[in-house]
């Protein structure tokens, strides 16, 4: 058996080199459909090696259905899973002529929980395909030569290998690798923030739960568990997760079995429409949901829950646009917080910038922010560097949400600017060119724990993020001109066209006699129109209104129409919550529009988080003289170069 190379990249390349056998029989984007499941099976095979003979011997003594004795066989194996087949990866090589049948026998020998996970890979179709192509033996032989024993490759290292294999395969498939892969240093930072000041975790024998609604291959759960064990080896963190991608789910569940975690705590399916943990609450939650996730395919189910259950469901606060559902994951997690009286919960989630500021007052995004902040759940937001993730170069933000804030944090939100805390990578991976160093993570953690105002930290009251969106109206100032053009507008209106032909002709003749008239008020116009309308017979109100509106011509010098606002001059203003609307309008509006007023019936409360604005530093432009001198110097250099060319 051949040990893997020392470096992470070499290990991944060594495993991925199986593609050389697959090359003539599979397309490039299909390599992962073979390599990922067989890598997982090989890992399980190595894990069971020490007790394999005992399990096979015990199984041979059992009569009837072996699955009915799963608990006993797992006890013999010393793991939550086992394999009762006489074959292993090594012994499969003893009979090349019957390799296909023997591989099937080997896979069927796994325990029910392992078979369930492996079925998500749909590996059976590939066993037949490789068998018919005559390459199955060579593929098994290559994997049999790879040492994936836990003593050689730790669970953490194996997680890195899985996720790198997924990333490489996603690139070949033109998929979003970042949907499966969160850089480990980002997870380390999130875990630091999640567990900061959690002294209760140091209690001997402490048991806590953690949940990830988009767990991928389980990287966040694994890092959180390792962190806690490093702080308190006697503590236990029960891991729960849900993943919609079958391949990632299979890897995650297999990894949990290897770590002696209960694999049933990892569920496959859509967290929104197939909630695997309905009614449950967790102590801690972590997630890196896909950014800008489109949820049109589940729109009906979510909107029905929003309308029927309201705040007793998950989405009562509001719904984001169907083109961007990442904040739905945060709402899902909040619905699983323990009540504060029972100890509460802490949440860490990384999202892009749109949940901070997208959506005006009254929109889904704004209402969700309002719900979170007014409940005093938003504890901190950390702005991360750009070019940190594999599938996007944009800035991202870690939200820390909790219903058990420390007393000094209650009523406040901390913003931490870590956008410039990074180091350049020696070699980029996709869009990822930057990474957080251990020193960067330590600095951000210190800023968070210090909870003080400074160059990179702002402590702001909840009310700071609230504003009132007010509608500013201006009076409608018009005159009424009866011209050939305004008459044509009246004739073309739908209410006028709905009249019978006889009435239209009578009314047109009566109105034509008024051409050339101009009136300063609606009342004067109505007096002039009365005889014409009477001669045409009984005219309904919509027709009369359409005729009057057609004659209307805006005139800034005209008297305002009482009680009527000009929609063309309507505007909105966002007034901070800590300022009087009257004072704001007096300062910002009335000096420029003395006749303006606020329509209070249209006022809405909105919330936004202006992260960038809080850390913006004004840099004055260079003096004009300095710029002019640089331009002249450039001109001189150009002339000197031209003179050399023309000599």
C-alpha positions in Angstrom: 0.0 0.0 0.0 1.4 3.3 -1.0 1.3 6.3 1.4 0.1 9.6 0.1 2.6 12.4 -0.5 3.2 14.9 2.3 1.7 18.0 0.8 -2.0 18.6 0.5 -1.8 19.5 -3.2 0.3 16.4 -4.0 -2.2 14.2 -2.2 -5.1 15.5 -4.2 -3.2 15.2 -7.5 -2.2 11.6 -6.6 -5.8 10.6 -6.0 -7.1 12.6 -9.0 -4.5 10.8 -11.2 -7.0 8.0 -11.5 -8.4 10.1 -14.3 -5.7 8.7 -16.5 -7.4 5.3 -16.4 -10.8 6.9 -17.0 -9.7 9.3 -19.8 -10.8 7.3 -22.9 -14.1 6.2 -21.3 -15.4 9.2 -19.5 -15.7 12.9 -20.3 -13.6 15.3 -18.1 -16.6 16.5 -16.1 -17.5 12.9 -15.2 -14.2 12.0 -13.5 -15.5 13.0 -10.1 -18.5 10.7 -10.4 -16.0 7.8 -10.1 -13.2 9.3 -8.0 -15.2 10.8 -5.2 -17.3 7.7 -4.3 -14.4 5.3 -4.6 -12.2 7.6 -2.5 -14.9 7.5 0.2 -15.3 3.7 0.0 -11.5 3.4 0.2 -11.5 5.6 3.3 -14.2 3.4 4.9 -12.2 0.3 3.9 -9.0 1.5 5.6 -11.0 2.5 8.7 -12.4 -1.1 9.1 -9.2 -2.9 8.3 -8.2 -3.8 11.9 -11.5 -5.5 12.8 -12.6 -6.8 9.4 -11.8 -10.4 10.1 -13.7 -10.4 13.4 -16.7 -8.9 11.7 -16.7 -11.4 8.9 -16.4 -14.3 11.4 -19.2 -13.0 13.5 -21.4 -12.4 10.5 -20.8 -16.0 9.3 -22.2 -17.3 12.6 -25.5 -15.3 12.3 -28.4 -16.9 10.6 -31.0 -14.9 8.8 -30.9 -11.2 7.9 -27.6 -9.6 8.9 -29.1 -6.1 8.9 -31.3 -7.1 11.9 -28.0 -7.5 13.8 -26.5 -4.2 12.8 -25.9 -3.0 16.4 -24.1 -6.2 17.3 -21.9 -6.1 14.2 -21.1 -2.4 14.7 -20.0 -3.3 18.2 -17.6 -6.0 16.9 -16.3 -3.5 14.3 -15.8 -0.8 16.9 -17.4 1.7 14.6 -21.0 2.8 13.8 -20.6 0.9 10.5 -19.1 -2.3 9.3 -18.6 -4.6 6.2 -19.4 -8.3 6.3 -18.1 -9.1 2.8 -15.2 -11.5 2.5 -13.6 -8.9 0.1 -11.6 -5.8 0.8 -9.8 -3.6 -1.7 -6.7 -5.8 -1.5 -8.5 -9.1 -1.9 -10.6 -7.8 -4.8 -7.4 -7.9 -6.8 -7.1 -11.7 -6.4 -9.8 -12.4 -9.0 -9.6 -10.1 -12.0 -11.9 -12.2 -14.0 -14.9 -11.6 -11.7 -14.0 -8.1 -10.6 -17.5 -6.7 -11.3 -19.5 -9.3 -9.3 -17.0 -9.1 -6.5 -17.1 -5.3 -6.2 -20.9 -5.6 -6.0 -20.6 -8.2 -3.3 -18.2 -5.9 -1.4 -20.4 -2.9 -1.6 -23.5 -4.9 -0.5 -21.5 -6.0 2.6 -21.6 -2.6 4.1 -23.9 -1.8 7.0 -27.3 -0.2 6.2 -26.2 3.3 7.2 -23.0 3.1 5.0 -25.0 1.7 2.1 -27.5 4.6 2.4 -24.8 7.1 2.2 -23.0 5.4 -0.7 -26.2 5.1 -2.7 -26.3 8.9 -3.0 -23.2 8.6 -5.3 -25.1 6.2 -7.7 -21.8 4.3 -8.0 -23.5 1.1 -9.3 -24.0 2.4 -12.8 -20.3 3.3 -13.0 -19.3 -0.2 -11.7 -21.1 -1.8 -14.7 -19.7 0.8 -17.1 -16.1 0.4 -16.0 -16.5 -3.4 -15.9 -17.8 -3.5 -19.5 -14.9 -1.1 -20.5 -12.3 -3.4 -18.9 -10.9 -0.7 -16.6 -12.6 -1.6 -13.3 -9.8 -3.8 -12.1 -7.2 -1.1 -12.8 -9.3 1.6 -11.0 -9.7 -0.7 -7.9 -6.0 -1.5 -8.1 -5.1 2.2 -8.1 -7.3 2.9 -5.1 -6.0 -0.2 -3.2 -2.5 1.3 -3.5 -3.6 4.5 -1.7 -3.2 4.6 2.1 -6.1 6.5 3.6 -5.9 5.0 7.1 -6.8 7.5 9.8 -3.4 7.0 11.4 -1.9 8.3 8.1 -4.5 10.8 7.1 -6.5 12.5 9.9 -10.2 13.3 9.6 -9.3 17.0 9.2 -6.8 16.2 6.4 -9.3 13.9 4.8 -11.9 16.7 4.8 -9.4 19.0 3.0 -8.8 16.2 0.4 -12.6 15.7 -0.2 -13.3 19.4 -0.6 -10.3 19.9 -2.9 -11.4 17.0 -5.1 -14.9 18.5 -5.2 -13.4 21.9 -6.2 -11.3 20.4 -9.0 -14.3 18.4 -10.3 -16.6 21.5 -10.1 -14.2 23.5 -12.2 -14.2 20.8 -14.9 -18.0 20.7 -14.7 -18.4 24.5 -14.9 -20.1 24.4 -11.5 -19.8 26.8 -8.6 -17.0 25.3 -6.5 -17.6 27.7 -3.7 -21.1 26.2 -3.2 -19.3 23.2 -1.7 -16.1 24.7 -0.3 -15.5 27.3 2.4 -11.8 28.2 3.0 -10.7 26.7 6.3 -9.3 30.0 7.6 -12.8 31.6 7.2 -14.3 28.8 9.2 -11.7 29.2 11.9 -12.6 32.8 12.2 -16.3 32.1 12.3 -15.8 29.4 15.0 -13.7 31.8 17.0 -16.4 34.4 16.9 -19.1 31.8 17.7 -17.4 30.4 20.7 -15.8 33.7 22.0 -16.5 34.3 25.7 -18.4 31.0 25.9 -17.0 30.0 29.3 -19.7 27.4 29.7 -18.0 25.2 27.1 -15.0 24.7 29.5 -17.2 22.9 32.0 -16.1 19.2 32.3 -18.5 16.9 30.5 -20.3 19.8 28.8 -22.5 18.6 25.9 -23.7 21.0 23.2 -25.3 20.9 19.8 -24.3 22.6 16.6 -26.3 22.8 13.3 -25.4 23.7 9.7 -28.4 23.9 7.3 -26.1 23.9 4.2 -23.3 21.7 5.5 -21.7 20.6 2.3 -19.1 18.0 3.2 -19.2 19.0 6.9 -16.2 21.3 7.0 -17.7 23.8 9.4 -19.0 21.2 11.7 -15.6 19.5 11.8 -13.7 22.7 12.6 -16.1 23.6 15.3 -15.7 20.1 16.9 -11.9 20.3 16.7 -11.9 23.8 18.3 -14.0 22.6 21.3 -12.0 19.5 21.8 -8.8 21.6 21.8 -10.3 23.8 24.5 -12.0 21.1 26.5 -11.2 17.5 25.6 -14.0 16.3 28.0 -16.7 18.3 26.2 -18.8 16.9 23.5 -20.3 18.7 20.5 -23.1 16.8 18.8 -23.1 17.7 15.0 -26.2 18.2 13.0 -26.4 19.2 9.3 -28.4 19.1 6.2 -27.2 19.1 2.6 -29.1 19.2 -0.7 -26.3 17.9 -3.0 -26.3 14.1 -2.8 -22.5 13.7 -3.4 -21.6 16.2 -0.7 -24.1 14.6 1.7 -22.6 11.2 1.1 -19.1 12.4 1.9 -20.3 14.3 5.0 -22.3 11.3 6.4 -19.4 8.9 5.7 -17.0 11.3 7.4 -19.4 11.4 10.4 -19.5 7.6 10.6 -15.7 7.4 10.6 -15.5 9.9 13.5 -18.0 7.8 15.4 -20.7 10.5 15.1 -24.3 9.5 14.6 -24.6 9.6 10.8 -28.4 10.0 11.1 -27.8 13.6 12.3 -26.7 14.4 8.7 -29.8 14.7 6.5 -30.1 14.9 2.7 -32.6 17.3 1.3 -33.7 20.9 0.9 -33.6 22.6 4.3 -36.6 24.8 3.4 -39.0 22.3 2.0 -37.7 19.1 3.7 -36.5 20.4 7.1 -34.8 17.4 8.6 -34.8 18.8 12.1 -38.3 20.4 12.4 -39.1 21.5 15.9 -35.5 21.1 17.1 -33.3 23.8 18.6 -29.5 24.0 18.8 -26.9 25.7 21.0 -24.8 26.9 18.1 -25.3 27.2 14.3 -22.9 27.9 11.4 -23.5 28.3 7.7 -22.0 29.5 4.4 -25.1 29.4 2.2 -24.7 29.9 -1.6 -24.7 33.7 -2.4 -27.6 35.0 -4.5 -29.3 31.6 -4.2 -32.3 31.5 -6.6 -35.4 30.0 -4.8 -37.9 30.2 -7.6 -38.3 26.4 -7.7 -39.5 26.4 -4.0 -41.2 29.8 -4.2 -44.8 28.4 -3.8 -44.0 26.4 -0.6 -42.1 29.3 1.1 -44.7 31.9 0.2 -47.5 29.6 1.5 -45.7 29.2 4.8 -45.0 32.9 5.0 -48.7 33.7 4.4 -50.3 31.0 6.6 -47.9 30.7 9.5 -46.5 34.2 9.8 -44.1 34.5 12.8 -45.1 31.1 14.1 -43.3 29.8 11.0 -39.8 30.5 9.7 -40.4 33.3 7.3 -42.9 35.6 9.1 -40.6 38.7 9.0 -40.5 38.9 5.2 -39.2 37.3 2.1 -36.2 38.5 -0.1 -36.4 38.6 -3.9 -36.6 35.2 -5.5 -33.3 35.8 -7.1 -31.4 36.0 -3.8 -32.4 33.6 -1.0 -29.3 33.5 1.2 -31.0 35.3 4.0 -33.6 32.6 4.1 -30.9 30.4 5.6 -30.5 32.9 8.4 -34.2 32.9 9.1 -34.1 29.1 9.1 -31.4 29.2 11.7 -33.1 31.8 13.9 -36.2 29.6 13.9 -34.0 27.0 15.7 -32.7 29.2 18.4 -33.3 28.0 21.9 -35.5 30.4 24.0 -33.3 32.8 26.0 -34.7 31.4 29.2 -33.3 28.0 28.2 -29.8 29.3 27.5 -30.4 30.8 24.0 -28.3 30.2 20.9 -25.5 31.7 18.9 -25.3 31.8 15.1 -22.5 32.6 12.6 -23.3 32.9 8.9 -21.3 34.4 6.0 -23.2 36.3 3.3 -22.4 38.8 0.6 -23.3 42.5 0.8 -26.9 42.5 -0.4 -28.5 41.5 2.9 -26.8 44.6 4.5 -28.5 47.2 2.4 -30.6 45.8 -0.5 -34.3 46.7 -0.5 -36.0 49.9 0.4 -38.2 50.4 3.5 -41.1 48.0 3.5 -39.3 45.4 1.3 -38.5 41.9 2.4 -34.8 42.5 3.0 -35.5 45.6 5.1 -38.3 44.0 7.1 -36.0 41.0 7.9 -33.2 43.3 9.1 -35.8 45.2 11.2 -37.0 42.0 12.8 -33.5 40.9 13.7 -32.3 44.2 15.0 -35.4 45.2 16.9 -35.3 41.9 18.7 -31.7 42.8 19.6 -30.3 39.6 18.0 -27.6 41.1 15.8 -24.4 41.1 17.8 -21.7 41.8 15.2 -20.8 42.0 11.5 -17.3 41.4 10.3 -16.3 42.6 6.8 -13.9 40.1 5.1 -11.4 40.8 2.4 -12.3 40.3 -1.2 -10.9 37.4 -3.3 -11.2 35.1 -0.3 -13.5 32.5 -1.8 -12.9 30.1 -4.8 -16.0 31.1 -6.8 -16.2 34.8 -6.3 -13.9 37.8 -5.7 -16.5 39.9 -3.9 -16.5 41.2 -0.4 -18.3 39.0 2.1 -19.5 39.5 5.7 -19.8 37.3 8.8 -23.0 38.0 10.8 -23.0 37.0 14.5 -26.6 36.6 15.7 -27.6 35.6 19.2 -30.4 35.8 21.7 -28.0 35.7 24.6 -26.0 38.9 24.3 -23.7 39.9 27.2 -25.2 42.8 29.2 -22.8 45.4 27.8 -23.7 44.3 24.2 -27.4 44.6 24.7 -28.9 47.3 22.5 -25.7 47.6 20.3 -24.2 46.1 17.1 -20.5 45.9 16.6 -19.1 46.4 13.1 -15.5 45.2 12.4 -13.6 46.1 9.3 -11.3 43.2 8.4 -11.3 43.9 4.7 -7.6 44.8 4.7 -6.5 42.0 7.0 -5.1 39.3 4.7 -2.0 38.0 3.0 -1.5 37.2 -0.6 -1.4 33.5 -1.6 1.6 32.3 -3.4 -0.7 30.6 -6.0 -4.3 31.6 -6.6 -7.2 29.0 -6.7 -10.0 30.2 -8.9 -11.0 33.7 -7.6 -9.2 33.0 -4.3 -6.0 35.1 -4.2 -6.1 36.2 -0.6 -6.2 34.3 2.7 -6.5 35.1 6.4 -3.3 34.4 8.3 -3.5 33.1 11.9 -2.4 36.6 13.0 -5.3 38.2 11.0 -7.8 35.8 12.7 -6.3 36.6 16.1 -6.6 40.3 15.5 -10.2 40.1 14.4 -11.1 37.9 17.4 -9.4 40.4 19.7 -11.3 43.3 18.2 -14.5 41.4 18.7 -13.8 40.4 22.3 -12.5 43.9 23.2 -15.9 45.4 22.2 -14.5 49.0 21.9 -14.7 51.8 19.3 -11.5 52.2 17.2 -10.1 52.4 13.7 -11.4 49.0 12.8 -14.3 48.7 15.2 -17.6 50.6 15.6 -20.1 50.1 18.4 -23.5 51.5 17.3 -26.9 51.5 19.0 -29.6 49.5 17.3 -31.6 52.6 16.5 -28.7 53.8 14.4 -29.7 51.4 11.6 -33.3 52.5 11.5 -34.8 55.3 9.4 -38.2 56.6 8.3 -38.9 56.7 4.6 -41.1 59.7 4.1 -43.0 60.9 1.0 -42.5 64.5 0.2 -45.3 66.0 -1.9 -45.5 69.2 -3.9 -48.8 70.9 -4.9 -50.2 70.4 -8.3 -49.9 73.8 -10.2 -51.8 73.8 -13.5 -53.9 75.8 -15.9 -56.5 74.4 -18.3 -56.0 75.2 -22.0 -58.5 74.1 -24.7 -56.5 73.7 -27.8 -56.7 71.4 -30.8 -53.9 69.3 -29.2 -55.6 68.9 -25.8 -58.9 68.2 -27.5 -57.3 65.3 -29.4 -55.9 64.0 -26.1 -59.5 64.1 -24.7 -60.9 62.3 -27.7 -58.2 59.6 -27.5 -58.9 58.8 -23.9 -60.5 55.4 -23.1 -63.5 56.8 -21.2 -64.3 59.1 -24.2 -63.9 56.2 -26.7 -66.3 54.1 -24.6 -69.2 56.5 -25.4 -71.6 55.7 -28.2 -70.8 57.2 -31.6 -73.8 59.6 -31.4 -72.8 61.0 -28.0 -69.1 61.3 -29.1 -70.1 63.4 -32.1 -72.4 65.7 -30.0 -69.8 66.1 -27.3 -67.0 66.7 -29.8 -69.0 69.5 -31.5 -69.8 71.1 -28.2 -66.2 71.0 -27.0 -64.8 72.3 -30.3 -66.7 75.5 -29.8 -64.6 76.2 -26.7 -61.2 75.9 -28.4 -59.0 78.9 -27.5 -60.2 79.1 -23.9 -57.7 79.1 -21.0 -58.7 78.8 -17.3 -56.7 79.3 -14.1 -58.7 76.9 -12.0 -60.6 73.7 -12.2 -63.8 75.4 -11.0 -63.7 78.0 -13.8 -63.2 75.2 -16.4 -66.1 73.2 -15.0 -68.4 76.3 -15.3 -67.3 76.7 -18.9 -67.8 73.0 -19.7 -71.2 72.7 -18.1 -73.3 73.8 -21.1 -71.3 71.6 -23.5 -71.6 68.6 -21.3 -75.4 69.3 -20.9 -75.9 69.5 -24.7 -74.2 66.1 -25.2 -76.6 64.5 -22.7 -75.9 62.6 -19.5 -72.1 62.3 -19.2 -70.6 59.9 -16.6 -68.0 61.1 -14.1 -65.0 59.1 -15.6 -65.6 60.8 -19.0 -65.8 64.2 -17.4 -62.6 63.6 -15.4 -60.7 62.4 -18.5 -61.7 65.5 -20.4 -60.6 67.8 -17.7 -57.2 65.9 -17.2 -56.6 66.2 -21.0 -56.9 70.0 -20.8 -54.5 70.2 -17.9 -51.1 71.9 -18.5 -48.5 72.2 -15.8 -47.7 75.8 -14.9 -45.3 76.6 -12.0 -46.8 80.1 -11.8 -50.4 78.8 -11.5 -52.2 78.7 -8.1 -51.9 75.2 -6.5 -54.9 73.0 -6.7 -56.2 72.6 -3.2 -55.5 69.1 -1.7 -53.9 67.8 -4.9 -50.3 66.7 -5.1 -48.2 66.6 -8.3 -47.0 63.0 -8.8 -44.2 64.2 -11.1 -42.7 66.2 -8.3 -43.1 63.5 -5.6 -40.0 62.5 -3.8 -38.9 60.4 -0.9 -36.4 61.1 1.9 -34.8 58.7 4.4 -34.9 60.4 7.9 -32.7 58.9 10.6 -34.6 57.6 13.6 -32.9 59.9 16.0 -34.0 63.0 14.2 -37.4 64.7 14.0 -39.0 64.5 10.6 -40.1 68.1 10.9 -36.6 69.3 11.6 -35.2 67.2 8.7 -37.7 68.6 6.2 -37.1 72.2 7.5 -33.4 71.8 6.9 -33.2 69.6 3.8 -36.4 70.3 1.8 -38.2 73.6 2.6 -35.3 75.9 1.7 -35.6 74.6 -1.8 -39.3 73.8 -2.0 -41.2 76.0 0.5 -44.6 74.6 -0.6 -43.6 70.9 0.1 -45.3 68.8 2.8 -45.0 65.2 4.1 -47.8 62.7 3.4 -47.6 60.9 6.7 -49.9 58.1 5.5 -47.1 56.8 3.3 -44.3 56.8 5.9 -42.5 53.5 6.3 -39.8 52.3 8.7 -36.7 50.8 7.2 -33.4 49.3 8.3 -30.1 49.1 6.5 -26.5 48.5 7.6 -24.2 51.0 6.0 -21.1 49.1 6.7 -18.7 50.7 4.2 -19.9 54.2 5.1 -18.8 53.7 8.7 -15.2 53.1 7.7 -14.9 55.5 4.8 -12.0 57.9 5.1 -12.1 61.0 2.9 -8.9 61.4 0.8 -8.7 64.9 -0.7 -7.7 65.2 -4.3 -4.3 66.5 -5.2 -3.9 70.2 -5.7 -4.7 71.4 -9.3 -1.2 72.9 -9.5 0.4 69.5 -8.8 -1.8 67.7 -11.4 -1.0 70.5 -14.0 2.7 70.1 -13.3 2.5 66.4 -13.9 0.6 66.8 -17.1 3.2 69.3 -18.4 6.1 67.0 -17.4 4.4 64.2 -19.3 3.9 66.4 -22.4 7.6 67.3 -22.3 8.7 63.6 -22.1 6.4 62.8 -25.1 7.9 65.7 -27.1 11.4 64.5 -26.3 10.6 61.0 -27.4 9.0 62.2 -30.7 12.0 64.4 -31.4 14.3 61.3 -31.1 12.1 59.4 -33.6 12.1 62.2 -36.1 15.8 62.9 -36.0 
